[in-house]
Amino acid sequence: MFTRRDIPQLKQELSIQTNLLNHNLTLKTRWGVFSPRAIDGGTMLLMNYLDIASTDKCLDLGCGYGPIGLAVAKSCPEGEVHLVDKDFVAIELSMMNAKLNQINNTQVYLSDAFSAVNRQNYFDQVVSNVPAKVGREQLSIILYDAFDALKPGGKITFVTINGLRHFIKDNFKSVFGNYKKLKQGQKYTIAQAIKA
């Protein structure tokens, strides 16, 4: 139980030092966003299965404070990364973390999934650490919008809790016509599909 005296301390930003995709990052975060104390296990697992080309255009869907999108942006210095989230605090933190790490090939903006993205055949990759509480309806909207936003040959790569793995598999096959399980760990599954 916290007392009033604890509140000023709790309002202060937290800081994470991490290495993702072989890039050292300092990430500012705060209570109220996903996994504020450390990079979560799903994101850490996902990092082992991303293959980013230096010119890729990528979308980090549900970016939180930016660990995935900023590491990807460091890996595609001649490309660009869009980081989107429906939480304004997450967007504020992602913008701050892009500046803090001197990453200039990003666009960070508020978007409920693809609602503000509006890009046709634009991205080489869509990447997301999908929230466990995403509903079937929202996931269907996301996948069809992702299909439209990806270039032919573009990839979508999701990390989800294992409880969603069959649902993701069925939906990737339905929307993209293919599915590949890159890794199933104790808690998380990495899944990928390619736009033909």
Secondary structure, 3 states (H helix, E strand, C coil): CCCHHHHHHHHCCEEEEEEECCEEEEEEECCCCCCCCCCCHHHHHHHCCCCCCCCCEEEEECCCCCHHHHHHHHHCCCCEEEEEECCHHHHHHHHHHHHHCCCCCEEEEECCCCCCCCCCCCEEEEEEECCCCCCHHHHHHHHHHHHHHEEEEEEEEEEEEHHHHHHHHHHHHHHHCCCEEEEECCCEEEEEEECC
